[in-house]
């Protein structure tokens, strides 16, 4: 008599059976009976310890059915061969679609939940967007083993495959992993944040997003530029709004012979007349030097970092009006050529 995972020896029922049956088993000692009871036939033990995967049995059954179909082609054999396969494939496709919908719903819900949770401590917008995006990746990564277990794939087999392909995956994703590490460093060091005006690799614009793999910049021409994080970390980054204020510097030249003190006073009044400047820092006017066609001045005034171009625009207008009111000429480049000029007439004339 057999039980689950164990084999038992049935002793002889009568003495007559023991004497007449030459193949009858001799009674065993208690310790031998215990050992025999614990012993398991090799075939049964192998079947319990190392069962064949379901997919192997299904493939073997399909190959046998296909072989019989080739030997005796008929509609009945064709239906019995391909119908189970089609039903199984349809079942798998249905499960995959349902799992994708469920995981997509959970991912969106988790992102919204994390976003609302991070609004309470007033976290920096850059970190908030990073954690929201990271939540999406974490949900999808955790869903992979769950989906495989639902489909009947054994976890040990999956771990073996991933371990064998780990080196190839690492080499293939070398650039992506470098961008991920660079993105984490950018979030830790934070040389730029979402909403900053920056100059990266010659691109001027506003940082829209700092992701795991790349940063998205909206240029002043309303163009979207994506730059890998590794290039941002290893290249020069100019943050135009890293400070709250910026200095506007305008170079202007006046004609030689102009009263420099009058010109300096006109430029200073023009800088003070700009409404959008920072009132706490007074404008300054400096003599820069003697140019080829003019005496050059530098006008310095400070403004909010995000109002730089507007303040510069108004300041140039104010300087032009102030110099025109003071009757000060803004010269254009010119050269004076002196020497003897000789005119040669053509003999035909």
C-alpha positions, 0 to 999 in steps of 0.5 A: 500500500502506498501513501503520499510520498511513502511506501509501506510493506504489508506483512503476511496475513496467514502462516499458510501464505508465508509457507506456500509462497516462495517469494514471500518476504521475511519479517523485518526487524523493527529498525529494518522495517522503519528503514524500509518504511522510510525508503522510497523507490527511485522513480517515485522519489525522482518524480516528487523531487523533480517534476516535469514543467507543465510546458514541457508536457504540453509541448510533448503532447503537441508534438505527438498529436502533430506526428499523428496528424502528419501520419493520418491527416484528417479534420478530426486530428487537426482540430484535436491538435491545434484547438488546445494550442489556440485556446491556450494562446488565447488564454495567455493573451487574455491574461496578459491584457487583463494584467496590463490593464490592472498594472496600468491602473495601479501605476496611475493610482500610485503616482497620484497618491505619491504626488498628493503625499508629497504636496503636504511637506512642500517638497521641491518640484524637481524631487516631487516629479522624480519620485512620481516617475520612480513610482511608475517604474517600481510598480511595473518592475514588481508586477513582472514576477507576479504576472509570470507566476500567474502565467505559470512560469516558475520563479526558480527558472526565471531567476536562472535565466536572469542570472545567466543573462545578467552580464549581457543585460548589463553591457547592453544597458550600460548607457542607460545605467550611466544616465540613471546614476547621473540623474540621481546625482543631479537630484542630489547635487541639484545644479539645476531645478525644474523651472530654471533658465539654463544654457546647456550644450548651446541650448537656451531654455527652461528646464521642464523635467529632470527624469531618470534618463534625460532632462527635457528643456523647453527652449525660448523658441518653444522647441523641446530638447531632450539631453541625456543626464550623463552629458549634463553632468559632464558638461558645462551648465550655465544656470541663468536663474540660479540666483534671484537677481542678475546684473544687466551690462550694456556697452555704449559709445559716445563720439570723441569730443563729448563732455564725458561728465554730461554723458555719464550723468545722462546714462545714470539717469537713464538707468535709474528710470527703468522701473523693473530694476532692483531698487536696493542696488544702485546702477553704476556707470563706468568708463570702459576705454577708448575705442576706434570710433568712440569713447566707451561706457559700461552701464550696470544695473540689477534686475530679477533673474527672470526679468533680465531680457525685459529690463535690458530692453527698457534700459536700451530704450532709456539710454537712447532717449537720454543721449538724444535729449542731451544732444550726445552723438552715438557714433558709428564705426568710421575711418579717416583716410589721408594722402595724395590722390592722383587722377589719371585720364584715359587718352581716349577721352 
